[in-house]
Amino acid sequence: MRVYNFCAGPAALPESVLVQAQQEMLDYHGKGLSVMEMSHRSADYVAIAEQAEQDLRDLMNIPSNYKVLFLQGGASQQFSMIPMNLLRGKATADYVNTGMWSDKAIKEAKKFCNVNVVASDEANHFRAVPAFDTWQTNAEAAYLHYTPNETIHGVQFDFIPDSNVPLVADYSSIILAEPLDVSKFGLIYAGAQKNIGPAGLVVVIVREDLLGDVIKGTPTMLDYKIHADNASMYNTPSTYAWYLSGLVFQWLKAQGGLEKMAEINKRKAAKLYSAIDTIEFYGNPVAVANRSMMNVPFTLANPALEKTFLKEADAQGLLNLAGHRSVGGMRASLYNAVPEAAVDALVAFMSDFAKRNG
Ligand SMILES: *Cc1c(COP(=O)(O)O)cnc(C)c1O
């Protein structure tokens, strides 16, 4: 039996995608071998890779002056690739600090430049996005980096910042959750294992004119232009993860695209937050306007019951509800592949658990 998986990442994948991958596993489209065993230079694999890119371009409406790269190293490697590629002779970059992931990006960028933290919610324990009119941006900054959705703290931006310098965003846990105007950004990146596909892949969407001026000493493998000029096949890419992500893109198209996903995702999140707000036993500390649609942390009135909660949830097929080790409590991640029925089952369990323990 398949369980409901609320893991923050690697996360749930659509069941029909897994079934299709299983059917194609031993003999891909009558070729007599699996996708994993194909040369990345073969016509069959190149067709898979190109189709995946086209489907992502269609889903996100990516303008033609943007490159789409399928790289390795996770979102974390982007923390260093971004300054190496986007400083372009400048000494400073602007960063917004809204949680652990922005903090990691900031720490890495400091190895390459002066980091100007334009706003931070650290003193408020990362429970809100600092109001835009309080931001101290630097006109000389090479770019402005922010994290639209903080996966651990469950904090989501309710606006896209206005910026005179290229906007760079870590969309790891919220890409493809709703429509997005890509043209507002210089660069968008997302580790695949949250809302795209399997681990081992990071998708980078970057405006062409930002490429080609890396800092001295940048390794070949960390230069976006090398990957762009070689269609992400300068070296062997993560072929199977790319293929499986492509199946997810096709699944998203079949669901009705990102407008439809946004509708479902909003409904799923509303159901869970409503349970948290109406059942006195539960709480969520994030400012209502910044509550994440994808990652919902919540606390129990009696933290001593956390282990029991997790054990009973597990027994009912509701898996991976423990919060991140750095913050504790509970967290339910509601990515695209988590069906609405999973949220209904979780809410029913939470209500029952509160009645028995409240
Ligand atoms: C998970 C996550 C990362 C790190 O991703 P890796 O692929 O493990 O490097 C970075 N940023 C955000 C917002 C994340 O959710």
PDBQT file of the ligand as one rigid body, heavy atoms in Angstrom, charges set to zero:
ROOT
HETATM    1  C1  LIG A 401      16.053  21.927   0.172  1.00  0.00    +0.000 C 
HETATM    2  C2  LIG A 401      16.429  23.336  -0.084  1.00  0.00    +0.000 A 
HETATM    3  C3  LIG A 401      17.736  23.713  -0.434  1.00  0.00    +0.000 A 
HETATM    4  C4  LIG A 401      18.879  22.718  -0.500  1.00  0.00    +0.000 C 
HETATM    5  O1  LIG A 401      18.724  21.847  -1.543  1.00  0.00    +0.000 OA
HETATM    6  P1  LIG A 401      19.855  20.766  -1.884  1.00  0.00    +0.000 P 
HETATM    7  O2  LIG A 401      19.390  20.282  -3.231  1.00  0.00    +0.000 OA
HETATM    8  O3  LIG A 401      19.805  19.732  -0.832  1.00  0.00    +0.000 OA
HETATM    9  O4  LIG A 401      21.161  21.457  -1.946  1.00  0.00    +0.000 OA
HETATM   10  C5  LIG A 401      17.982  25.036  -0.690  1.00  0.00    +0.000 A 
HETATM   11  N1  LIG A 401      17.015  25.964  -0.633  1.00  0.00    +0.000 NA
HETATM   12  C6  LIG A 401      15.752  25.646  -0.291  1.00  0.00    +0.000 A 
HETATM   13  C7  LIG A 401      14.715  26.725  -0.234  1.00  0.00    +0.000 C 
HETATM   14  C8  LIG A 401      15.416  24.329  -0.010  1.00  0.00    +0.000 A 
HETATM   15  O5  LIG A 401      14.157  24.013   0.323  1.00  0.00    +0.000 OA
ENDROOT
TORSDOF 0
